Amino acid sequence: MLEEPPVDAELHRRLVYGDESALSEAYAAYGGLVRRVAVRVTRSPAAAEDVAQEVFAQLWSRPYAFDARRGSLRTWLSMLAHRRAVDWVRSEARHRKDTRADDSALHAIPDTGPGPDETVVDRERSLLLHTALAELPQPQREVVHLAYFAGRTYRQAAVELGIPEGTAKTRLRSALRKLAESLADPPDPALERGA
């Protein structure tokens, strides 16, 4: 059976009784060791400081966790520092993996919005459509508006306009024909000249 060194035994007894100066003495005696162990594992001085705080916080809050029969306080604090440092490294690895997964998931989301070229083309088409609609006679424009922009059938448009269904249908057909002619691709002047 291992005997606890007299200094450790007294220090441990004082920690068990809640003597704050015992914690300061333990930190002064073993703080450097705990930080060195943690730096070797984490490769980060900042993480080593965090590990040291956790180790001494555990020593203060749970001094009974130390068992003098299993080794010295120095050995126990070193082992505890090593465990906490390994936990920190694992946590950082998980965090980096999760961050990479989040980043790759964001990059994997396809951009379904229109690109700049498509936006320009859509605006041009919209302008051409509005221009072509404005050129329609008022009665035809009203039927197109009700059928395509207000979501009505030609029968519902006829009721709203107070005209016979056949008239609404004829106006709609005539308007669509004129719009198709207006919106058809104009012939390329270079092709017409034979260039």
C-alpha positions in Angstrom: 0.0 0.0 0.0 1.3 3.4 -1.0 1.8 5.9 1.8 0.7 9.5 1.1 3.5 12.0 1.6 3.0 13.9 4.9 2.6 17.3 3.0 0.0 15.8 0.7 -1.8 14.2 3.7 -2.0 17.5 5.5 -3.0 19.4 2.4 -5.7 16.8 1.6 -7.1 16.9 5.2 -7.4 20.7 5.0 -9.1 20.5 1.6 -11.6 18.1 3.0 -12.4 20.6 5.8 -12.8 23.4 3.3 -9.7 25.4 4.1 -9.3 27.8 1.1 -5.7 28.4 1.8 -5.1 24.7 1.2 -6.4 25.1 -2.3 -4.0 28.0 -2.9 -1.1 25.9 -1.6 -2.2 23.0 -3.9 -2.3 25.3 -6.9 1.1 26.8 -6.0 2.6 23.3 -5.6 1.0 21.5 -8.6 -0.5 24.2 -10.9 2.5 24.3 -13.1 2.5 20.5 -13.4 -1.2 20.4 -14.3 -0.7 23.1 -17.0 2.3 21.3 -18.5 0.4 18.0 -18.7 -2.6 19.8 -20.3 -0.4 21.7 -22.8 1.3 18.5 -24.0 -2.1 17.0 -24.8 -4.0 20.0 -26.1 -1.1 21.9 -27.6 -2.9 25.1 -26.5 -1.8 27.3 -23.5 -5.3 28.7 -23.3 -6.9 25.3 -23.2 -4.3 24.2 -20.6 -5.4 27.1 -18.4 -9.1 26.0 -18.7 -8.1 22.4 -17.9 -6.1 23.6 -14.8 -9.1 25.6 -13.6 -11.4 22.5 -14.0 -8.9 20.2 -12.2 -8.5 22.5 -9.2 -12.3 23.2 -9.1 -12.8 19.5 -8.9 -10.2 19.2 -6.2 -12.0 21.9 -4.2 -15.6 20.7 -4.8 -14.8 17.0 -4.4 -11.7 16.5 -2.3 -13.0 13.0 -1.4 -12.4 11.9 -5.0 -8.7 11.8 -4.2 -7.7 8.4 -2.7 -4.3 8.5 -1.0 -4.1 4.7 -1.1 -3.9 4.7 -4.9 -1.2 7.3 -5.3 0.1 10.8 -4.4 -1.9 14.0 -4.9 0.7 15.0 -7.6 -0.1 11.8 -9.5 -3.8 12.1 -9.1 -3.8 15.8 -10.3 -1.6 14.8 -13.3 -4.0 12.0 -14.2 -7.0 14.3 -13.8 -5.3 16.9 -16.0 -4.6 14.4 -18.7 -8.2 13.1 -18.7 -9.6 16.6 -18.8 -7.2 17.6 -21.6 -8.1 14.5 -23.7 -11.8 15.4 -23.2 -11.0 18.9 -24.4 -9.3 17.6 -27.5 -12.2 15.3 -28.3 -14.7 18.1 -27.8 -12.7 20.3 -30.2 -12.5 17.5 -32.8 -16.3 17.0 -32.6 -16.8 20.8 -32.8 -14.5 21.0 -35.9 -16.3 18.1 -37.5 -19.7 19.6 -36.8 -18.5 22.9 -38.2 -17.2 21.3 -41.4 -20.4 19.3 -41.8 -22.4 22.5 -41.4 -20.2 24.3 -43.9 -20.4 21.5 -46.4 -24.1 21.2 -45.9 -24.5 24.9 -46.7 -22.3 24.5 -49.8 -24.4 21.5 -50.9 -27.6 23.5 -51.0 -28.2 24.3 -54.6 -28.9 27.9 -55.5 -32.3 27.7 -57.1 -32.7 31.4 -57.5 -32.3 32.9 -61.0 -28.8 34.1 -61.9 -28.1 37.7 -63.1 -28.6 36.7 -66.8 -31.9 35.0 -66.1 -33.1 38.1 -64.1 -32.3 40.4 -67.0 -34.1 38.1 -69.5 -37.1 37.9 -67.1 -37.3 41.7 -66.8 -37.1 42.1 -70.6 -39.9 39.5 -71.1 -42.0 41.2 -68.5 -41.5 44.6 -70.2 -42.3 43.2 -73.6 -45.4 41.5 -72.2 -46.7 44.7 -70.5 -46.0 46.6 -73.7 -47.9 44.1 -75.8 -50.8 44.1 -73.3 -51.0 47.9 -73.4 -51.3 47.7 -77.2 -54.4 45.4 -77.0 -57.8 47.0 -77.4 -59.5 47.7 -74.0 -62.1 44.9 -74.3 -59.5 42.3 -75.0 -57.1 43.6 -72.3 -60.0 43.3 -69.7 -60.6 39.6 -70.6 -56.9 38.8 -70.5 -56.5 40.5 -67.1 -59.4 38.6 -65.6 -58.4 35.3 -67.1 -54.6 35.4 -66.5 -54.0 37.9 -63.7 -57.2 37.5 -61.6 -57.5 33.7 -62.2 -60.9 33.7 -63.7 -62.3 31.3 -66.4 -63.6 32.9 -69.6 -67.1 32.1 -68.3 -66.5 34.0 -65.0 -64.9 36.9 -66.9 -68.0 37.1 -69.1 -70.2 37.3 -66.0 -68.0 40.0 -64.4 -67.9 42.0 -67.7 -71.6 41.5 -68.4 -71.0 40.0 -71.9 -72.0 36.7 -73.5 -69.6 33.8 -72.9 -68.9 33.4 -76.6 -67.9 37.1 -76.8 -65.5 36.7 -73.8 -64.0 33.5 -75.4 -63.6 35.3 -78.8 -61.9 38.3 -77.2 -59.6 36.1 -75.2 -58.6 34.1 -78.3 -58.0 37.2 -80.4 -56.0 38.8 -77.6 -53.8 35.7 -77.1 -53.2 35.6 -80.9 -52.1 39.2 -81.0 -49.9 38.7 -77.9 -48.2 35.7 -79.5 -47.5 37.7 -82.7 -46.1 40.6 -80.7 -43.9 38.5 -78.4 -42.6 36.2 -81.2 -38.9 36.5 -81.8 -38.3 39.2 -84.4 -36.3 38.1 -87.4 -32.6 38.6 -87.2 -31.7 41.5 -89.5 -28.4 39.9 -90.4 -30.2 36.7 -91.6 -32.6 38.8 -93.7 -29.7 40.5 -95.5 -28.1 37.1 -96.2 -25.0 37.9 -94.1 
